[in-house]
Amino acid sequence: MDNMEKNEKNESFELDVMVENSNDKKENLKRTRAIPQGVRSVSNNRTSVQSSVNKSDTVVNNPVVKPVKKENEAKSDTIVNGVPVKPVNPPDTVKNVKQTGTDSVAQKNKKTKNTDEKGGGLFSGIAKALIYIIAVISISGVLSYYGIIYSNDIFAFVKDDVSAEISIKENTTVSELADLLHSGGIIEHPGVFRFYTWYRHRNDEKPIELSEGTYEVSSLLNYDMLLSKFRKTSGGRTIVTLTFKEGLTVDETIKIFTDAGVGNRENFIEAINNYEYDYKFVKELEGWENIPGRKYRLEGYLYPDTYDFYTDSQESFIISKLLSNFNQKFEEEYYDRCAILGYTVDEMITLASIIEKEGFLQEDLDKISSVFHNRLSNWDNPYLQSDATIQYSFEERKKEITSDDLKIDSLYNTYMYKGLPPSAVANPGLESILAALYPAETNYYYFVTYKNGAAIFSRTLGEHNNATASIKNASAD
């Protein structure tokens, strides 16, 4: 409290000095009042006034006036209610204003620079992304190109029929055999032949040995079949390596065996239809002979793959080897999936075989499956209308199905009979089996394919007819 009184007295004294120095002394200022500090805190009821007034300020008739400082005496006075008051222009304030302005410009420049840097970084990122995408596409294209070329040479999908005599001398190696086959026009890529042969037989107990002699071979034989022609027998038994592609029928599979000197047709049919195999899916086929129109019990279950066989193996042992492979691929959860869909395993394998024969591109398989699933569950359109099922009823596959073929009275004619045919129409691969079990969710009921295998899917018959016409016009061009 004493300090407050002293401050108030000092303020009053300073004001008296200012009044005495004034040329025009007015009577109303002879007596000055020291305004208590507490009054300033509530002036105009605004806290901003309180914060803007320093403790050393003096209030004259309520205006706030800064105390007079010696260094400002040279400057012109300001008259407040007739009292000269020194102007207050602290140098620091001006300096601070200028500095603030400078900082503001610097900050703007900095922001502009950062914006430019971000823009440049964005452009650089887009350019890098485009370069990466182009590189990936280019590399993928190159790999796909060579993948197709090498695959065609390995599996002899589409090759000219060239025959040649190849002479094998004592101690001829597989690497030398590759060069001989290339020289004879049988294969196009000897390096691929060497790698493929090494990879396929890298876990064999003994290295591959070739038998001496002169052999006539064809370019239509795949790598495995070519090697089996020259491979030395083991312990008096001849080993052959056979490859079965997806989509082969039982008849076509048996022919590959017999052409390679393995078994005979009658024994294979006996093993397929009557031999007892200890597999769950085979046991579920009990009573198959009572299904009208069904020809083979195990159609659809001879799993496509590459196998090694002794030429003198029993047919039942050979068939069991193919069934064992199917059993490994068809996991337990797939049995549950069949039950969820409301079909037997045999019905799903039948559908998978149709998908295998109808589909060309793997990315289309689940959509093709959805077309057949939609038809099977729709009483208004329960006909599968698959050319693949009609082809199965022929002794030899036709190049094209005619309108007369659609009138054939066969249970495999799905244009005439509703639902699934009596059995599978081929031996499907795993991709087609999975497509049958897990179809895409669509509203498609039709599809038609280009010559390159790409499919067009439609929801209505009108859309389908337009798609068919479009494909025919494209073929004509």
Secondary structure as UniProt FT lines:
FT   HELIX           2..21
FT   HELIX           27..29
FT   HELIX           37..40
FT   TURN            41..42
FT   HELIX           43..45
FT   HELIX           47..52
FT   TURN            55..56
FT   STRAND          58..59
FT   STRAND          64..65
FT   HELIX           70..72
FT   TURN            73..74
FT   STRAND          78..80
FT   TURN            81..82
FT   STRAND          83..85
FT   HELIX           91..155
FT   STRAND          163..168
FT   TURN            170..171
FT   HELIX           174..183
FT   TURN            184..185
FT   HELIX           190..200
FT   TURN            201..203
FT   STRAND          213..218
FT   TURN            219..220
FT   HELIX           223..230
FT   TURN            235..236
FT   STRAND          239..243
FT   TURN            246..247
FT   HELIX           250..259
FT   TURN            260..261
FT   HELIX           265..273
FT   HELIX           280..283
FT   TURN            284..287
FT   HELIX           288..290
FT   TURN            292..293
FT   TURN            297..301
FT   STRAND          306..310
FT   TURN            311..312
FT   HELIX           315..329
FT   HELIX           332..341
FT   HELIX           345..358
FT   HELIX           362..364
FT   HELIX           365..376
FT   TURN            379..380
FT   HELIX           387..392
FT   TURN            403..404
FT   HELIX           405..407
FT   TURN            411..412
FT   TURN            414..416
FT   HELIX           430..437
FT   STRAND          446..449
FT   TURN            451..452
FT   STRAND          455..458
FT   HELIX           461..476
//
